[in-house]
């Protein structure tokens, strides 16, 4: 299931309220902090989505080799994605 922007905002709000209630953070404008966290989370999700698309494109271009060498798609997808993330400095 894919998280919507509203789902991400709900999670951000829940995180901020939990941390505030526990006394772990103090914020004057909770809504502003929620919006900032929502934006950061959405940016990370979109960055990972872009990595997934790039990894899929690479796999599609090598599908015949993978079939010939009996390599599973999921294992190769994970490996390609990990290498792309490393190359781009993205932490998964």
Residue pairs with C-beta under 8 A, 6 or more apart in sequence:
3 11
3 45
5 38
5 42
8 38
8 41
8 42
8 45
9 34
9 35
9 38
11 41
12 34
12 35
12 37
12 38
12 41
13 34
15 37
16 25
16 27
16 30
16 33
16 34
16 37
17 30
19 25
20 26
20 27
20 30
25 33
27 33
47 90
48 90
48 92
51 81
51 84
51 85
51 88
51 90
51 92
52 81
54 84
55 77
55 80
55 81
55 84
56 77
58 80
58 84
59 66
59 73
59 76
59 77
59 80
62 76
65 71
66 73
66 76
81 92
82 92
84 90
85 91
85 92
